[in-house]
Amino acid sequence: MGTLLIERAAALVTMDEARREIVDGAVYVRDNVIEAVGRTDELRRWIAADPARAPNRTIDARGCAVLPGLVNCHHHLYQTLTRAIGTGPGMVLFDWLKALYPVWAELDAEAVYVSTQIALAELMLSGATTVADHLYLFPNGARLDDSIDAAHAMGVRFHATRGSMSVGESQGGLPPDRVCEDEAAILADSQRLIEARHDAGRLAMTRIALAPCSPFSVSADLMRESARLARSHAHVHLHTHLAETLDEERYCVERFGMRPVAYAESLGWLGPDVWFAHMVHPSTDEIARLGQTRTGVCHCPHSNMILASGIAPVPQMQAAGVRVGIGVDGSASGDGNHLLGEARQALLLARVGWPGFESRADRYSARAALELATRGGAAVLGRDDIGVLAPGMAADLVAFRIDDLAHAGAQGDPVAALVTCAPQNAWLSVIDGQVRVENGALVDMPDLTPLIARHNHISAAMLARAGWQDR
């Protein structure tokens, strides 16, 4: 793979233990691992001391902020096919799901593959280098392999979570029966995916997690058996939606006699190998329990706002020791896939959602939001090899221009400006040591027009088959 030097960065945001920010910074990469980080002049002297260190390629990043590749901890990539139709009318989560399940029932293998590519293209251009996707329905022959293959083609680091729904309307669940699966088949496919597609090694590009969809769409037995299966393999983690809405809380109390967090704990679903999406409505005691068990949470501010779910207590969870990262969530419950923009949304929401924010001097900072999207996300996914620019870490990094129109006048704190100013697309992205975005365009797919046309054709056909026009 060779060696790469990225130098002359106006600001190099390492996110290391000291949270160093280096002016005129540089990063030296060998193959797919970071070998050196420092000031450009320091790395130039280090390179000159050994001719074998001469880089195969040098990228001049002056006018840019360089930071670790952003980590997206929760997504539903297939939902790019159904943007706006549920969010436009102002639906809340349960109504939104009921409206969209019939359209999603029209998915097939090509729809999953193409929608994954579309969403990943947006995410990569927004600075994402690692993406966790939650695919939980598999009609018409669709498989999780379809999204994994698409991610491989795009070159993104991918955590594919094998979602599932097994409790349909006839059994008191929310989804229609026809999008649910047999639980034995779910567990068998989960085992197959772990054996065939999971990489437990350091610097892994693909990992599998098991992700029964939610308390209102799977059984307690499936949750328990998924946990047992995951914990019989190294680095196979557990993921689900939890405590997203008050409707979910009422459902859990009425059906199980417990609030969502207590229900999850009763099934063995707390711990350092578990992360939940949303966690909008935990109590103070539940936050403490999540922190004590080092359970992870993926904060999805945009989705929680547009579906009127509420404001997750992110600062309080972090103070209690909960591992917190960030996710764009469904492309149809936010209608976009911009991870830097999601970090900005997290910043804004934390500032108005923190009790007593009107008088607090230590309000949530721009750097705290960037940390959610980098080392915070890495911790949530159980990774110790991404999220930080330091020797020995994966060569995942992104650069954003800070000498452009959007950042004019922001030179007093260009790092904060990445989040406080209007979010822009990445100028450069390196994933696993490979340049994937250059000069603001995808290297392997500079013209997205044919892909967008195919995606829109698939979307229109799904809507037509579902009878959406007749609504």
JOWO-V214046 format. One record per residue. RES is the residue in three letters. SS is DSSP state (H for helix, E for strand, - for the rest). Layout:
# JOWO-V214046
res->[RES;RES]
ss->[SS;SS]
This chain:
# JOWO-V214046
res->[MET;GLY;THR;LEU;LEU;ILE;GLU;ARG;ALA;ALA;ALA;LEU;VAL;THR;MET;ASP;GLU;ALA;ARG;ARG;GLU;ILE;VAL;ASP;GLY;ALA;VAL;TYR;VAL;ARG;ASP;ASN;VAL;ILE;GLU;ALA;VAL;GLY;ARG;THR;ASP;GLU;LEU;ARG;ARG;TRP;ILE;ALA;ALA;ASP;PRO;ALA;ARG;ALA;PRO;ASN;ARG;THR;ILE;ASP;ALA;ARG;GLY;CYS;ALA;VAL;LEU;PRO;GLY;LEU;VAL;ASN;CYS;HIS;HIS;HIS;LEU;TYR;GLN;THR;LEU;THR;ARG;ALA;ILE;GLY;THR;GLY;PRO;GLY;MET;VAL;LEU;PHE;ASP;TRP;LEU;LYS;ALA;LEU;TYR;PRO;VAL;TRP;ALA;GLU;LEU;ASP;ALA;GLU;ALA;VAL;TYR;VAL;SER;THR;GLN;ILE;ALA;LEU;ALA;GLU;LEU;MET;LEU;SER;GLY;ALA;THR;THR;VAL;ALA;ASP;HIS;LEU;TYR;LEU;PHE;PRO;ASN;GLY;ALA;ARG;LEU;ASP;ASP;SER;ILE;ASP;ALA;ALA;HIS;ALA;MET;GLY;VAL;ARG;PHE;HIS;ALA;THR;ARG;GLY;SER;MET;SER;VAL;GLY;GLU;SER;GLN;GLY;GLY;LEU;PRO;PRO;ASP;ARG;VAL;CYS;GLU;ASP;GLU;ALA;ALA;ILE;LEU;ALA;ASP;SER;GLN;ARG;LEU;ILE;GLU;ALA;ARG;HIS;ASP;ALA;GLY;ARG;LEU;ALA;MET;THR;ARG;ILE;ALA;LEU;ALA;PRO;CYS;SER;PRO;PHE;SER;VAL;SER;ALA;ASP;LEU;MET;ARG;GLU;SER;ALA;ARG;LEU;ALA;ARG;SER;HIS;ALA;HIS;VAL;HIS;LEU;HIS;THR;HIS;LEU;ALA;GLU;THR;LEU;ASP;GLU;GLU;ARG;TYR;CYS;VAL;GLU;ARG;PHE;GLY;MET;ARG;PRO;VAL;ALA;TYR;ALA;GLU;SER;LEU;GLY;TRP;LEU;GLY;PRO;ASP;VAL;TRP;PHE;ALA;HIS;MET;VAL;HIS;PRO;SER;THR;ASP;GLU;ILE;ALA;ARG;LEU;GLY;GLN;THR;ARG;THR;GLY;VAL;CYS;HIS;CYS;PRO;HIS;SER;ASN;MET;ILE;LEU;ALA;SER;GLY;ILE;ALA;PRO;VAL;PRO;GLN;MET;GLN;ALA;ALA;GLY;VAL;ARG;VAL;GLY;ILE;GLY;VAL;ASP;GLY;SER;ALA;SER;GLY;ASP;GLY;ASN;HIS;LEU;LEU;GLY;GLU;ALA;ARG;GLN;ALA;LEU;LEU;LEU;ALA;ARG;VAL;GLY;TRP;PRO;GLY;PHE;GLU;SER;ARG;ALA;ASP;ARG;TYR;SER;ALA;ARG;ALA;ALA;LEU;GLU;LEU;ALA;THR;ARG;GLY;GLY;ALA;ALA;VAL;LEU;GLY;ARG;ASP;ASP;ILE;GLY;VAL;LEU;ALA;PRO;GLY;MET;ALA;ALA;ASP;LEU;VAL;ALA;PHE;ARG;ILE;ASP;ASP;LEU;ALA;HIS;ALA;GLY;ALA;GLN;GLY;ASP;PRO;VAL;ALA;ALA;LEU;VAL;THR;CYS;ALA;PRO;GLN;ASN;ALA;TRP;LEU;SER;VAL;ILE;ASP;GLY;GLN;VAL;ARG;VAL;GLU;ASN;GLY;ALA;LEU;VAL;ASP;MET;PRO;ASP;LEU;THR;PRO;LEU;ILE;ALA;ARG;HIS;ASN;HIS;ILE;SER;ALA;ALA;MET;LEU;ALA;ARG;ALA;GLY;TRP;GLN;ASP;ARG]
ss->[-;-;E;E;E;E;E;E;E;-;E;E;E;-;-;-;-;-;-;-;E;E;-;-;E;E;E;E;E;E;-;-;E;E;E;E;E;E;E;H;H;H;H;H;H;H;H;H;-;-;H;H;H;-;-;-;E;E;E;E;-;-;-;E;E;E;E;E;-;E;E;E;-;-;E;E;H;H;H;H;H;H;-;-;-;-;-;-;-;-;-;-;H;H;H;H;H;H;H;H;H;H;H;H;-;-;-;-;H;H;H;H;H;H;H;H;H;H;H;H;H;H;H;H;H;-;-;E;E;E;E;E;E;E;E;-;-;-;-;-;-;-;-;H;H;H;H;H;H;H;H;H;H;H;-;-;E;E;E;E;E;E;E;E;-;-;-;-;H;H;H;-;-;-;-;-;H;H;H;-;-;-;H;H;H;H;H;H;H;H;H;H;H;H;H;H;H;-;-;-;-;-;-;-;-;E;E;E;E;E;E;E;-;-;-;-;-;-;-;H;H;H;H;H;H;H;H;H;H;H;-;-;-;-;-;-;-;E;E;E;E;E;-;-;-;H;H;H;H;H;H;H;H;H;H;H;-;-;-;H;H;H;H;H;H;H;-;-;-;-;-;-;-;E;E;E;E;E;-;-;-;-;-;H;H;H;H;H;H;H;H;H;-;-;-;E;E;E;E;-;H;H;H;H;H;H;-;-;-;-;-;-;-;H;H;H;H;H;H;-;-;-;E;E;E;E;-;-;E;E;-;-;-;-;-;-;-;-;H;H;H;H;H;H;H;H;H;H;H;H;H;H;H;-;-;-;-;-;-;-;-;-;-;-;-;H;H;H;H;H;H;H;H;H;H;H;H;H;H;H;-;-;-;-;-;-;-;-;-;-;-;-;-;E;-;-;E;E;E;E;E;-;-;-;H;H;H;-;-;-;H;H;H;H;H;H;H;H;H;H;-;-;-;-;-;-;-;E;E;E;E;-;-;E;E;E;E;E;-;-;E;E;-;-;-;-;-;-;H;H;H;H;H;H;H;H;H;H;H;H;H;H;H;H;H;-;-;H;H;H;-]
